Amino acid sequence: MGILQIFTLLGALGMFLYGMNLMSSGLQKAAGDRLRGFLSAMTSNPFKGVMTGLGITTVIQSSSATTVMVVSFVNAGLLTLAQAIGVIMGANIGTTVTAWLVSWLGFKADISILAVPLMLFGFLFSNSKKNQRQNIGELIVGFCLLFLGLSFMKDSVPDLNETPQVLEFVKSWAGHGFGSVLIFLVFGTLLTLVLQSSSATMAITLIMLSMGFIPFNMACAMVLGENIGTTITANIAASVGNTQAKRAAMSHTIFNVFGVIWALIFFKPFLALVGKIIELIFGLPNPASEGFSVAGQNTPDATAALYGLSMLHTLFNTINTLILIWCVKLIEKAVVWIIKTPKNQDQEVFRLKYISAGPLATPELAAEQAFDEIIHFAQISRTGLGYAREAIKETSSDKFEELRAKLVKYEEISDRIEYEIAAFLNAVSAGDISEETSRKIKAMYKIIGELESLGDSGEAISRILSRRNIHKKEFDLETVKRLEEMVAAVDWAYESMIENLNAAYKCELENIANAYNAEDRINNLRNYLRDAEIEALESDRKNYQTSVYYMDIVSELEKMGDFIINISQNLEKVFVKR
């Protein structure tokens, strides 16, 4: 095998992977928010979760994208751990469709002949002014590149008649009984870890099998290894997520490892079952029978081997799901035991939770992670308001200084989160994004700016209170009560804003009347408090300097209300259903 042939093989593999990613990306962008809404809605029990995961993965042709989506949703609190486990089970079944497509279209029919002419339609659609047609064009181009890459891979693999030493090398590893099964299982695992795509590893395995490089039983062992290797993607995605996200990813690993264990225990009977099914349903030779070998491509033996491997992949995940779907609660307990809740759980609010959660399949999904982070940012900001409320009431200088330090810290946190979300959005914007996603990202930039300003206001209130304390001025009980009313009004505005953010995320935002009502309440209360304070000053019931500190805090709280309504208005421009 020459250097050129090796590079051709690697290039063909790259084309296959790029085509798979492009096809998945086009499908996800074409489906848009419907996929997310479907995933969130259809998971009320494990059985629905399985069907949901199966359906989505069948459509987008990427179990990795589905599992990463699931991890992201668990991280956001939109899916429970139990719901996620069901979806992951279904995703594992859905990913087996890829093997059947490759077996049917990539080997039985020379789809590459049609791929090049079909690329023309993909190009025309991609250059359409309509966003949806562009997504369809991307899907078509990805489909064509996938099968062109598969065709080039087949052609790049050397003929066994020309390289008998390769066959002898493989045979030397395949002649150690059950030890060989374990060797090829590890090989399949490692290959999937390297390629980060079980579909690509499956395609390579199918090619090696169809050309007679490896026997059927060793190919089956590789497939089992691939099911372990593919779990790494979700674990990478969850590595910097919260505890629940890590548990969701771990459940994927437990599911596949358990399946591999029982499949190894019953390896020969399992293969015999697969072989019998191929024999009875398709009328082809039994690939699991003694003395079975693939004589050459496009022969009944080759077809039987390809169908047998695809059937094993499907049966493995289906049987595994049928066994473990009754054990969702047990799996949940197991992952909770393995990944324990950290003692410093409360400190998790101080770090990003979503946008660093590993690579995503498309910029669209990455944008959704950013939106998750924005909701989290809003919740952090609301916590800061709670500290401002406590600082206003606090009479102990030591406790006040603790609260002041917290407000300063929250202002710094706001600055950092704004910067990191903005940097992430910059990276997302540099990718191939739809017009709709572009509009959403522009709105997100404005929202994070307003949230950062809210952090500034919280810190500004602490400075005002600090100056008051330096000058030894105190608020009377009536003043504190009025400030608490103002804080409560701002808190209500926060609640409305977060409600609107969540509704926008779920594509359920109808209007922002709640936000306008909260803003009116803040403005009316500000006017009332200002007028009452002026009246108190005119009648000499208040100290002027104390009154200045009081009105400065009222003004700062009113500014917070302005920042909050600006956020909901930005949501209204982009996310409200028309």
Order of alpha helices (4+ residues) and beta strands (2+ residues): alpha-alpha-alpha-alpha-alpha-alpha-alpha-alpha-alpha-alpha-alpha-alpha-alpha-alpha-alpha-alpha-alpha-alpha-alpha-alpha-alpha-alpha-alpha
